[in-house]
Amino acid sequence: MKYGRVYNFSAGPAIMPEPVLEEIAAEVLNYHGSGMSVMEMSHRSAVFQKIRDDAEADLRKLLNVPDNYRVLFIQGGGTLQFSMVPINLLSGGTACYIESGAWSHKAIPEAKRYGNVIVSASSADRNFSYVPDCSALTFPAGTDYVYVCENETIHGTTFWNLPDTHGVPLVSDQSSMFLSRPCDVSRYGLIFAGVQKNVGPAGMTIVIVRGDLVRDDLDPKVPLYLRYKTHADNDSMYNTPNCWSLYCCGKVFRYLLELGGLEEMERRNREKAAILYDFLDSSQFFRGTAEKADRSLMNVPFVTPSPAQDAEVVAAAKAAGLENLKGHKSVGGLRASIFNAMPKEGVEALVAFLDKYEKAHA
Ligand SMILES: Cc1ncc(COP(=O)(O)O)c(C=O)c1O
């Protein structure tokens, strides 16, 4: 690794592509002859307007976003979307949630503040180690939306098949899988993703929302900032956006397009994940904790025979330049997040380390 960098397996804020960081470093003092950094630039300047517009155009190209969808850049993290979704889409009606892990579990009480919530399926019975079967789900007439967290960051599970919502808008939290594989945006009513996992610096959330769900009939008490319409009507510049994150994310969108787009990212991500899962499946010491059929390409939780040994492996890995492998505090164990920017060499280095560790300690 160049610059004394380590292989960073953090679940977010997370690794970014090194060529993008190099480009940002080269522009940090004087962006394209403007005489200033993007950090110092007015968001109303023509230079920044172009950065914003190019970022949206490149994201639309990457995801083939249909013209009738709005792309919004909002602050407040994925967490604010747990509230903004029901505030804008529910307001007194009914929403159906699939509870497949800690993040969908956390979104449910927020929705309950604004309307009736039905938990249509849950995998809480086995500590969210699988995605509940949604193939035969039905939703009551008048349901405003169906909600999924498409990749559960903590438990390492992903929806390989989306529920058939029978025409009800599908809302998806894609925070930890956004841009990791192709996605047919037209299947969704709304997608949101905090960018600090698979895209760029923390502090911005991307919302892609079908135009007819951008409503202007909300309760007058709803603050302007919490209405999708405010952001849509102002090209996400109603107030000062997170200029720095938007700029860095724009660089990542361009970089992904140059690499070959999301088909190529999926090919790379499958290849990387297979290296790690194949090792875990053959190991007598380490064990992956997610159900095989529902395994994530992005977040790989695994355990040793004991919590004490989990901690020893995390410490030894850190000493070997493999950082942030501790599992989330709610589940323990280890977790390797292998987002788009993690090179194949990083996963190979991790597997070589784990293999050596097993031979020495098992
Ligand atoms: C799937 C998912 N949704 C939502 C969140 C919350 O995001 P934020 O910290 O940006 O509010 C996270 C954070 O890790 C996440 O993994």
The ligand as an ORCA input file, in Angstrom:
! r2SCAN-3c Opt
* xyz 0 1
  C     -28.009      0.296      6.488
  C     -27.811      1.531      7.306
  N     -28.826      2.425      7.393
  C     -28.702      3.549      8.113
  C     -27.561      3.833      8.814
  C     -27.481      5.094      9.630
  O     -26.708      5.999      8.927
  P     -26.197      7.384      9.533
  O     -25.163      7.074     10.554
  O     -25.645      8.055      8.301
  O     -27.359      8.114     10.071
  C     -26.479      2.943      8.751
  C     -25.222      3.256      9.476
  O     -24.317      2.481      9.624
  C     -26.624      1.758      7.985
  O     -25.625      0.863      7.908
*
